[in-house]
């Protein structure tokens, strides 16, 4: 008889200990550790909540419906992780950086590889729709030294709150996407459109859960970035509009105070003409600080 079969009889008081003792012969120590923690906290939650049989079955049905909603194009369990704040917590744990370094936030489901490489000043808006936006800033290290040749992969939703991949045949391919490189001074700049808030998919079980909890499914307006440079940690992040109506209720908890930009409307025909934008236009500065890769 293996030691895992001699773990005692199940009781309400010792439930977690009895269950985890059965895993004593686990071949993977990390899996054993993970299951011990999950089992312990799950049993603690059940003991505190004391669900009825009907409530527990309802929870099982919710998870079943969540699984049935997943397909090649939609991952409802990731969405569940997002709205519970778990995705952001995992990201935070895996992206700990020194004070002063630009903070990470969630990647989101709409990034595409192989976006067009563009010169600084290029316009990522390929259909001419939306309020013009000028984005600029610098990429530096923690000592304030400019980083030359940093790669900035940027993308955003249009002024209706949709990404190009959500509107095939309506938006041009790679609309509102581009890759830029910082210059000798660490500077970068490009043109886009002022982003708008949009809802996460909320027609499935996760959306129904949000509704029952009295929560809105919206993400506040933002631009996405992935910034990479040799010798430095890669940063996946956003710029958020602090004046967005959903800035304090992001459905996936992606907002961090350090990632709030300042979107300023500029009424200056001469400057707009120099930038190749219609007047008036929006201006936002976003400076990036990268930490050394260790």
LOVOSE-384216 format. One line per 3 residues: their letters; for each residue x, y, z of N, C-alpha, C, O. Coordinates in steps of 0.1 Angstrom, whole numbers, always signed. Layout:
a> X:Y:Z:X:Y:Z:X:Y:Z:X:Y:Z  ...
***
This chain:
xxx> +9:-12:+0:+0:+0:+0:+9:+12:+0:+18:+14:+8  +6:+22:-9:+14:+34:-10:+10:+43:+2:-1:+42:+7  +18:+52:+6:+15:+61:+17:+4:+70:+13:-3:+75:+22
xxx> +1:+72:+0:-10:+81:-4:-24:+76:-1:-34:+83:+0  -25:+62:+1:-38:+56:+4:-41:+56:+19:-52:+52:+23  -31:+59:+27:-33:+58:+42:-33:+73:+47:-24:+76:+55
xxx> -43:+80:+43:-43:+95:+46:-55:+98:+55:-58:+110:+57  -62:+89:+61:-72:+92:+70:-86:+93:+63:-87:+93:+51  -96:+93:+71:-110:+94:+66:-114:+109:+64:-110:+117:+72
xxx> -123:+111:+55:-128:+125:+52:-137:+130:+63:-146:+123:+67  -134:+142:+68:-143:+148:+78:-144:+163:+73:-135:+168:+66  -154:+170:+78:-156:+184:+75:-144:+192:+80:-139:+201:+73
xxx> -140:+189:+92:-129:+196:+99:-116:+194:+91:-108:+204:+90  -113:+182:+87:-99:+179:+81:-100:+177:+66:-91:+171:+61  -110:+182:+60:-112:+179:+45:-100:+182:+37:-96:+173:+29
xxx> -94:+194:+38:-83:+198:+29:-71:+189:+31:-64:+185:+22  -68:+186:+44:-57:+178:+48:-58:+164:+42:-48:+158:+37  -70:+159:+43:-72:+145:+38:-71:+144:+23:-64:+135:+18
xxx> -76:+154:+16:-75:+154:+1:-60:+156:-3:-56:+148:-11  -53:+166:+3:-40:+168:-2:-30:+157:+2:-20:+155:-4  -33:+150:+13:-25:+139:+17:-25:+128:+6:-15:+120:+5
xxx> -35:+127:-1:-36:+116:-12:-26:+119:-23:-24:+111:-32  -21:+132:-24:-12:+136:-34:+3:+133:-31:+12:+138:-37  +5:+126:-20:+19:+125:-15:+28:+118:-25:+40:+121:-25
xxx> +23:+110:-34:+32:+103:-44:+33:+111:-57:+37:+105:-67  +28:+123:-57:+29:+131:-70:+43:+131:-75:+52:+134:-68  +44:+130:-88:+57:+129:-94:+63:+144:-97:+75:+146:-98
xxx> +54:+153:-98:+58:+167:-100:+56:+175:-88:+45:+177:-83  +67:+179:-82:+66:+187:-69:+59:+200:-70:+52:+204:-61  +61:+207:-82:+54:+220:-84:+39:+218:-84:+31:+225:-78
xxx> +35:+207:-92:+20:+204:-93:+15:+201:-79:+4:+205:-75  +22:+193:-71:+18:+190:-58:+16:+202:-49:+6:+203:-42  +26:+211:-50:+25:+224:-42:+13:+232:-46:+5:+237:-38
xxx> +11:+234:-60:+0:+241:-65:-14:+236:-60:-22:+243:-56  -15:+223:-62:-28:+216:-58:-30:+217:-43:-42:+218:-39  -20:+217:-35:-22:+218:-20:-27:+232:-17:-36:+233:-9
xxx> -22:+242:-23:-26:+256:-20:-41:+258:-25:-49:+263:-18  -43:+254:-38:-57:+255:-44:-67:+248:-35:-78:+253:-32  -64:+235:-32:-73:+227:-24:-76:+234:-11:-88:+234:-6
xxx> -66:+238:-4:-67:+244:+9:-76:+256:+9:-85:+258:+17  -74:+265:-1:-82:+278:-2:-96:+275:-7:-105:+282:-2  -97:+265:-16:-111:+262:-20:-119:+256:-9:-131:+260:-8
xxx> -113:+247:-1:-121:+242:+10:-124:+252:+20:-135:+252:+26  -115:+262:+23:-117:+273:+32:-129:+281:+27:-138:+285:+35  -129:+284:+14:-140:+292:+8:-154:+285:+10:-164:+291:+14
xxx> -154:+272:+7:-166:+264:+8:-171:+264:+23:-183:+265:+25  -162:+263:+32:-166:+262:+46:-171:+276:+51:-180:+277:+59  -166:+287:+45:-171:+300:+49:-184:+303:+42:-193:+309:+49
xxx> -186:+299:+30:-198:+303:+22:-209:+293:+26:-221:+297:+27  -206:+281:+29:-216:+270:+32:-227:+270:+21:-239:+272:+24  -223:+267:+8:-233:+267:-3:-243:+256:-1:-240:+245:+4
xxx> -255:+258:-6:-265:+247:-7:-261:+239:-18:-253:+242:-27  -267:+227:-19:-265:+218:-31:-269:+225:-44:-262:+223:-54  -280:+232:-43:-285:+240:-55:-275:+250:-59:-273:+252:-71
xxx> -269:+258:-50:-259:+268:-53:-247:+262:-59:-241:+267:-69  -242:+251:-53:-230:+244:-59:-233:+239:-73:-224:+240:-81  -244:+233:-75:-247:+229:-89:-248:+241:-99:-244:+239:-110
xxx> -253:+252:-94:-254:+264:-103:-239:+268:-106:-237:+273:-117  -230:+267:-96:-216:+271:-99:-210:+261:-110:-203:+266:-118  -213:+248:-108:-208:+239:-118:-214:+242:-132:-207:+241:-142
xxx> -227:+245:-133:-233:+249:-145:-226:+261:-151:-225:+262:-164  -223:+271:-143:-216:+283:-148:-203:+279:-155:-200:+284:-165  -195:+271:-148:-182:+267:-154:-184:+259:-166:-176:+260:-176
xxx> -194:+250:-167:-197:+243:-179:-201:+252:-190:-196:+250:-202  -209:+262:-188:-213:+271:-199:-200:+279:-203:-199:+283:-215  -192:+283:-194:-180:+290:-197:-171:+282:-207:-166:+287:-216
xxx> -170:+269:-204:-162:+260:-213:-168:+259:-226:-161:+259:-236  -181:+258:-227:-188:+256:-239:-187:+269:-248:-189:+268:-260  -185:+280:-242:-183:+293:-249:-170:+294:-256:-168:+303:-265
xxx> -160:+286:-252:-147:+287:-257:-146:+281:-271:-152:+270:-273  -139:+287:-280:-136:+281:-293:-122:+286:-298:-115:+292:-290  -120:+284:-311:-106:+289:-316:-105:+304:-316:-93:+309:-316
xxx> -116:+311:-315:-115:+326:-315:-118:+333:-302:-116:+345:-301  -123:+325:-293:-128:+331:-280:-124:+322:-269:-126:+310:-269  -118:+328:-258:-114:+321:-246:-121:+326:-234:-116:+336:-228
xxx> -133:+321:-231:-141:+326:-220:-134:+325:-207:-137:+333:-198  -126:+314:-205:-119:+313:-192:-109:+324:-190:-107:+328:-179  -102:+328:-200:-93:+339:-199:-101:+352:-195:-96:+360:-187
xxx> -112:+353:-202:-121:+365:-198:-125:+364:-184:-125:+375:-177  -128:+352:-179:-132:+351:-164:-120:+355:-156:-121:+361:-146  -108:+350:-159:-96:+354:-152:-94:+369:-152:-90:+375:-142
xxx> -97:+375:-164:-95:+390:-165:-104:+397:-155:-100:+406:-148  -117:+394:-155:-127:+401:-147:-126:+399:-133:-131:+406:-124  -119:+388:-129:-117:+385:-115:-104:+391:-110:-100:+390:-98
xxx> -96:+398:-119:-84:+404:-115:-72:+395:-115:-61:+399:-111  -74:+382:-118:-63:+372:-117:-53:+375:-128:-41:+373:-125  -57:+378:-140:-48:+380:-151:-38:+392:-147:-26:+391:-150
xxx> -44:+402:-142:-35:+414:-138:-26:+410:-126:-15:+415:-126  -31:+402:-117:-22:+398:-106:-11:+389:-111:+1:+391:-106  -13:+380:-119:-3:+371:-125:+7:+380:-132:+19:+378:-131
xxx> +2:+389:-140:+11:+399:-147:+20:+407:-138:+32:+408:-140  +14:+412:-127:+21:+420:-117:+32:+412:-111:+43:+417:-109  +29:+399:-107:+39:+391:-101:+51:+388:-110:+62:+387:-106
xxx> +48:+386:-123:+58:+383:-133:+65:+395:-139:+74:+393:-147  +61:+407:-135:+67:+419:-141:+71:+429:-130:+70:+441:-132  +76:+423:-119:+81:+432:-109:+94:+439:-113:+103:+433:-118
xxx> +94:+452:-112:+105:+460:-117:+109:+471:-106:+101:+473:-97  +121:+476:-108:+125:+487:-98:+116:+499:-99:+110:+501:-109  +115:+506:-88:+108:+519:-88:+112:+528:-99:+124:+530:-101
xxx> +103:+534:-106:+106:+543:-117:+105:+537:-130:+104:+544:-140  +106:+524:-131:+104:+517:-144:+90:+517:-148:+81:+516:-140  +87:+518:-161:+74:+518:-166:+67:+505:-163:+73:+494:-164
xxx> +54:+506:-158:+47:+494:-154:+41:+486:-165:+37:+492:-175  +39:+473:-163:+32:+465:-172:+17:+466:-170:+12:+471:-160  +9:+462:-180:-5:+459:-179:-8:+448:-189:+1:+443:-196
xxx> -21:+443:-189:-24:+432:-197:-22:+434:-212:-23:+445:-217  -18:+423:-219:-16:+423:-234:-29:+426:-241:-30:+433:-251  -40:+419:-237:-52:+420:-244:-52:+410:-255:-42:+404:-259
xxx> -64:+407:-261:-65:+396:-271:-63:+401:-286:-64:+392:-295  -60:+413:-288:-61:+419:-302:-47:+422:-308:-46:+429:-318  -36:+418:-301:-23:+421:-307:-21:+412:-319:-25:+400:-319
xxx> -14:+417:-329:-11:+410:-341:+4:+411:-343:+10:+421:-342  +11:+400:-347:+25:+400:-351:+26:+407:-364:+17:+407:-372  +39:+411:-367:+42:+416:-381:+34:+428:-385:+31:+429:-397
xxx> +32:+437:-376:+26:+450:-380:+36:+458:-388:+48:+455:-388  +31:+467:-397:+40:+474:-405:+51:+482:-398:+47:+489:-388  +63:+482:-402:+74:+490:-396:+73:+504:-403:+72:+505:-415
xxx> +73:+514:-395:+71:+528:-400:+81:+537:-394:+87:+535:-384  +84:+548:-402:+93:+558:-397:+86:+567:-386:+73:+568:-386  +93:+572:-377:+87:+581:-368:+79:+592:-375:+84:+598:-385
xxx> +68:+595:-369:+59:+605:-375:+48:+599:-384:+39:+605:-389  +50:+585:-387:+40:+579:-395:+26:+578:-389:+25:+579:-377  +16:+577:-398:+2:+577:-393:-3:+562:-394:-4:+556:-404
xxx> -7:+557:-382:-11:+543:-381:-26:+542:-385:-31:+531:-387  -33:+553:-387:-47:+553:-391:-47:+552:-406:-43:+562:-413  -53:+541:-411:-52:+539:-426:-66:+541:-433:-67:+540:-445
xxx> -76:+545:-425:-89:+548:-432:-93:+563:-429:-104:+566:-434  -85:+571:-423:-88:+585:-421:-99:+588:-412:-104:+599:-412  -104:+578:-404:-116:+581:-396:-111:+583:-381:-102:+577:-376
xxx> -118:+592:-375:-115:+595:-361:-109:+609:-359:-104:+615:-368  -108:+613:-346:-102:+626:-342:-87:+624:-342:-82:+615:-335  -79:+632:-350:-65:+630:-351:-58:+632:-338:-61:+640:-329
xxx> -47:+623:-336:-40:+623:-323:-25:+622:-327:-21:+615:-335  -17:+630:-319:-3:+630:-320:+3:+625:-307:+1:+630:-296  +10:+614:-309:+16:+607:-297:+31:+608:-298:+37:+606:-308
xxx> +37:+612:-286:+52:+613:-286:+57:+611:-272:+50:+611:-263  +71:+609:-272:+77:+607:-259:+91:+602:-261:+97:+603:-272  +97:+597:-250:+111:+592:-250:+112:+579:-244:+103:+575:-236
xxx> +122:+571:-247:+125:+559:-241:+139:+560:-234:+149:+563:-241  +140:+559:-221:+152:+560:-214:+154:+549:-204:+145:+541:-201  +166:+548:-198:+169:+538:-188:+166:+545:-174:+162:+556:-174
xxx> +168:+537:-164:+165:+542:-150:+174:+554:-146:+171:+561:-136  +185:+556:-153:+194:+567:-150:+192:+579:-159:+199:+589:-158  +181:+578:-167:+178:+589:-176:+185:+590:-189:+184:+599:-196
xxx> +193:+579:-192:+200:+579:-204:+191:+574:-216:+184:+564:-214  +191:+582:-227:+182:+578:-238:+186:+564:-244:+198:+561:-244  +176:+557:-247:+178:+543:-254:+176:+545:-268:+164:+547:-273
xxx> +186:+543:-276:+185:+544:-291:+180:+530:-296:+185:+520:-292  +171:+530:-306:+168:+518:-313:+158:+509:-305:+156:+497:-308  +151:+515:-295:+141:+507:-289:+129:+505:-298:+126:+514:-306
xxx> +124:+493:-298:+113:+489:-307:+99:+492:-300:+97:+486:-289  +91:+499:-306:+77:+502:-300:+67:+497:-310:+64:+502:-321  +60:+486:-305:+49:+480:-313:+36:+486:-307:+33:+484:-295
xxx> +29:+494:-315:+17:+501:-309:+5:+496:-317:+5:+493:-329  -7:+496:-310:-20:+493:-317:-31:+499:-308:-29:+501:-296  -42:+501:-314:-54:+507:-307:-67:+504:-315:-67:+499:-326
xxx> -78:+506:-307:-91:+505:-313:-94:+518:-321:-88:+528:-318  -104:+517:-330:-108:+530:-337:-118:+538:-328:-120:+534:-317  -123:+548:-334:-131:+558:-326:-145:+552:-323:-153:+558:-316
xxx> -148:+540:-329:-160:+533:-326:-158:+522:-315:-167:+515:-311  -145:+520:-311:-142:+510:-301:-139:+496:-306:-141:+487:-299  -136:+495:-319:-133:+482:-325:-119:+482:-331:-113:+491:-336
xxx> -113:+470:-329:-100:+467:-336:-102:+462:-350:-113:+457:-353  -92:+463:-358:-93:+459:-372:-97:+445:-373:-105:+441:-382  -92:+436:-365:-95:+422:-366:-110:+419:-362:-115:+408:-366
xxx> -116:+428:-356:-131:+427:-353:-139:+431:-364:-151:+428:-364  -134:+438:-374:-142:+444:-385:-135:+441:-398:-132:+451:-406  -133:+429:-401:-127:+425:-414:-136:+429:-425:-148:+427:-424
xxx> -131:+436:-435:-139:+441:-446:-144:+455:-443:-149:+461:-453  -143:+459:-431:-148:+473:-428:-136:+482:-425:-134:+493:-431  -127:+477:-417:-114:+484:-415:-103:+478:-424:-104:+466:-426
xxx> -94:+486:-428:-83:+480:-436:-74:+471:-427:-74:+473:-415  -68:+461:-433:-59:+453:-425:-48:+461:-419:-43:+471:-425  -44:+458:-407:-34:+465:-399:-37:+480:-397:-29:+488:-395
xxx> -50:+483:-397:-54:+496:-393:-51:+499:-379:-54:+491:-370  -45:+511:-376:-42:+515:-363:-32:+506:-356:-33:+503:-344  -22:+502:-364:-11:+494:-359:+2:+498:-366:+2:+502:-377
xxx> +13:+498:-358:+26:+501:-364:+37:+498:-355:+35:+497:-343  +49:+497:-360:+61:+495:-352:+71:+507:-355:+73:+510:-367  +75:+513:-344:+84:+524:-345:+97:+522:-338:+98:+512:-330
xxx> +107:+530:-340:+120:+529:-333:+125:+542:-328:+124:+552:-335  +129:+542:-315:+134:+554:-309:+147:+559:-316:+155:+551:-320  +148:+572:-317:+160:+578:-324:+172:+580:-314:+172:+574:-303
xxx> +182:+587:-319:+194:+588:-311:+192:+595:-297:+200:+593:-288  +181:+603:-296:+178:+609:-284:+168:+601:-275:+163:+606:-265  +165:+589:-280:+155:+581:-273:+140:+585:-277:+131:+580:-271
xxx> +139:+594:-286:+125:+600:-289:+118:+591:-299:+124:+584:-308  +105:+591:-298:+96:+585:-308:+84:+594:-310:+80:+601:-301  +77:+593:-321:+65:+600:-323:+57:+594:-335:+63:+589:-344
xxx> +44:+594:-334:+36:+589:-345:+22:+595:-344:+19:+602:-334  +14:+593:-354:+0:+598:-355:-10:+587:-355:-7:+576:-360  -21:+589:-348:-32:+579:-347:-45:+587:-346:-47:+597:-351
xxx> -54:+581:-339:-67:+587:-336:-70:+586:-321:-65:+577:-314  -78:+595:-316:-81:+595:-301:-89:+582:-299:-99:+580:-305  -84:+573:-289:-91:+561:-287:-104:+563:-279:-107:+574:-274
xxx> -113:+553:-279:-126:+553:-273:-127:+541:-264:-122:+530:-267  -135:+542:-254:-138:+530:-245:-146:+520:-254:-152:+523:-264  -145:+507:-249:-153:+497:-256:-156:+485:-246:-149:+484:-236
xxx> -166:+477:-250:-169:+466:-241:-161:+454:-244:-158:+451:-255  -158:+446:-233:-153:+433:-235:-164:+424:-240:-176:+428:-238  -162:+412:-246:-173:+403:-249:-182:+401:-237:-177:+395:-227
xxx> -195:+404:-238:-203:+402:-226:-216:+395:-229:-226:+397:-222  -216:+387:-240:-228:+380:-244:-228:+366:-239:-237:+357:-243  -218:+362:-231:-216:+349:-226:-218:+348:-211:-223:+358:-205
xxx> -214:+337:-205:-216:+336:-190:-208:+346:-182:-213:+350:-171  -197:+350:-186:-189:+360:-179:-196:+373:-179:-197:+380:-169  -201:+377:-191:-209:+389:-192:-221:+389:-183:-225:+399:-177
xxx> -228:+378:-183:-240:+376:-174:-236:+378:-159:-243:+384:-152  -224:+372:-156:-220:+373:-142:-217:+388:-138:-221:+393:-128  -211:+395:-148:-208:+409:-145:-221:+417:-143:-222:+425:-134
xxx> -231:+414:-151:-244:+421:-150:-251:+418:-136:-256:+427:-130  -250:+405:-132:-255:+401:-119:-248:+408:-107:-254:+410:-97  -235:+411:-110:-227:+418:-99:-228:+433:-100:-223:+440:-92
xxx> -236:+438:-110:-238:+452:-111:-226:+459:-117:-224:+471:-115  -217:+452:-124:-205:+457:-130:-207:+460:-145:-214:+453:-152  -200:+470:-150:-201:+474:-164:-190:+466:-172:-180:+463:-166
xxx> -192:+462:-184:-182:+454:-192:-172:+463:-199:-165:+457:-208  -171:+475:-196:-163:+484:-205:-148:+485:-200:-145:+485:-189  -140:+487:-210:-126:+491:-208:-124:+506:-212:-130:+510:-222
xxx> -117:+514:-204:-116:+528:-207:-106:+529:-219:-99:+520:-223  -107:+541:-226:-99:+543:-238:-84:+542:-235:-79:+546:-225  -77:+536:-244:-63:+534:-242:-56:+531:-256:-62:+527:-266
xxx> -43:+532:-256:-34:+528:-266:-25:+517:-261:-21:+518:-249  -22:+506:-269:-14:+495:-265:+1:+498:-269:+3:+504:-280  +10:+493:-261:+24:+493:-264:+31:+480:-260:+28:+474:-250
xxx> +40:+476:-268:+51:+466:-264:+64:+473:-267:+67:+476:-279  +72:+475:-257:+85:+482:-259:+96:+473:-256:+97:+467:-245  +105:+471:-265:+117:+462:-263:+130:+468:-268:+130:+476:-277
xxx> +140:+465:-261:+154:+470:-264:+164:+460:-259:+162:+454:-248  +175:+458:-266:+185:+448:-262:+190:+452:-248:+195:+463:-246  +190:+442:-239:+196:+444:-226:+186:+450:-216:+190:+452:-204
xxx> +173:+451:-220:+163:+457:-211:+151:+448:-211:+148:+440:-220  +144:+448:-200:+131:+441:-198:+121:+446:-209:+120:+458:-211  +114:+437:-215:+103:+441:-224:+91:+445:-216:+88:+438:-207
xxx> +85:+456:-220:+73:+461:-213:+61:+460:-222:+61:+465:-233  +50:+454:-217:+37:+454:-223:+28:+463:-215:+26:+461:-204  +23:+474:-222:+16:+484:-213:+6:+491:-222:+4:+489:-234
xxx> -1:+501:-215:-11:+510:-222:-8:+524:-218:-1:+527:-209  -14:+533:-226:-17:+547:-222:-32:+548:-220:-39:+545:-229  -36:+553:-208:-50:+555:-206:-54:+569:-206:-46:+578:-202
xxx> -66:+572:-210:-72:+585:-210:-79:+587:-196:-89:+581:-193  -73:+596:-188:-78:+598:-174:-92:+604:-174:-99:+603:-163  -97:+610:-184:-110:+616:-185:-121:+607:-190:-132:+610:-192
xxx> -117:+594:-193:-127:+585:-198:-137:+581:-187:-133:+580:-175  -150:+580:-191:-160:+577:-181:-158:+564:-173:-164:+562:-163  -150:+555:-179:-148:+542:-172:-134:+540:-167:-129:+529:-164
xxx> -127:+551:-165:-113:+550:-160:-112:+544:-146:-102:+538:-143  -122:+545:-138:-121:+539:-125:-129:+526:-123:-131:+521:-112  -133:+520:-135:-141:+508:-134:-137:+498:-146:-145:+491:-151
xxx> -124:+499:-150:-120:+490:-160:-124:+475:-157:-121:+470:-147  -131:+469:-167:-136:+456:-164:-125:+445:-161:-128:+435:-155  -113:+448:-166:-102:+438:-164:-91:+443:-155:-81:+437:-154
xxx> -93:+455:-148:-84:+460:-138:-71:+464:-144:-61:+463:-136  -70:+468:-156:-57:+471:-163:-51:+484:-160:-40:+487:-162  -59:+493:-154:-55:+507:-152:-45:+508:-140:-48:+503:-129
xxx> -34:+515:-142:-25:+519:-131:-23:+534:-132:-22:+539:-143  -21:+540:-121:-20:+554:-120:-9:+560:-129:-10:+570:-135  +3:+552:-129:+14:+557:-137:+12:+556:-152:+20:+562:-159
xxx> +1:+550:-156:-1:+548:-170:-12:+558:-176:-16:+557:-187  -16:+567:-167:-25:+577:-172:-18:+588:-180:-8:+594:-176  -23:+590:-192:-17:+600:-201:-25:+613:-199:-35:+614:-192
xxx> -21:+624:-205:-28:+636:-205:-31:+640:-219:-23:+645:-227  -44:+638:-223:-48:+640:-237:-53:+655:-238:-63:+659:-232  -45:+663:-245:-48:+677:-246:-52:+680:-260:-46:+676:-270
xxx> -63:+687:-261:-68:+691:-275:-61:+704:-279:-61:+714:-271  -55:+704:-290:-47:+716:-295:-54:+722:-307:-58:+715:-317  -56:+735:-306:-62:+743:-317:-51:+752:-323:-50:+763:-319
xxx> -43:+747:-332:-32:+754:-338:-30:+750:-352:-23:+740:-355  -36:+757:-362:-36:+752:-376:-22:+751:-381:-19:+742:-389  -12:+760:-377:+1:+759:-382:+8:+746:-377:+15:+739:-385
xxx> +7:+744:-364:+13:+732:-359:+7:+719:-364:+14:+709:-367  -6:+719:-366:-13:+708:-371:-8:+705:-385:-6:+693:-389  -6:+715:-393:-1:+714:-407:+13:+708:-407:+16:+700:-415
xxx> +21:+712:-398:+35:+707:-397:+35:+692:-394:+44:+685:-398  +25:+688:-386:+25:+674:-382:+17:+665:-392:+17:+653:-391  +11:+672:-402:+3:+664:-411:-10:+660:-406:-15:+649:-410
xxx> -16:+668:-397:-29:+665:-391:-39:+676:-393:-36:+687:-396  -52:+672:-393:-62:+682:-393:-63:+689:-380:-60:+684:-370  -67:+701:-381:-69:+710:-369:-84:+710:-365:-92:+712:-374
xxx> -87:+709:-352:-78:+707:-340:-74:+692:-339:-80:+684:-346  -64:+690:-331:-60:+676:-329:-57:+674:-314:-56:+683:-306  -55:+661:-311:-52:+657:-297:-37:+654:-296:-31:+649:-305
xxx> -32:+658:-284:-17:+656:-282:-16:+648:-269:-22:+651:-258  -8:+637:-269:-5:+630:-256:+10:+626:-256:+16:+621:-266  +16:+629:-245:+30:+625:-243:+31:+613:-234:+25:+613:-223
xxx> +39:+603:-237:+41:+591:-229:+56:+588:-229:+61:+583:-239  +62:+590:-218:+76:+587:-217:+78:+573:-210:+71:+570:-201  +88:+566:-215:+89:+552:-211:+103:+550:-204:+113:+555:-209
xxx> +103:+543:-193:+116:+540:-187:+118:+525:-186:+109:+518:-180  +128:+520:-191:+131:+506:-191:+141:+502:-181:+151:+509:-179  +139:+490:-175:+148:+485:-165:+158:+475:-172:+154:+468:-181
xxx> +170:+475:-167:+180:+465:-172:+175:+451:-170:+168:+447:-160  +177:+443:-181:+173:+429:-180:+183:+421:-171:+195:+421:-174  +178:+415:-161:+187:+407:-152:+184:+393:-152:+190:+385:-145
***
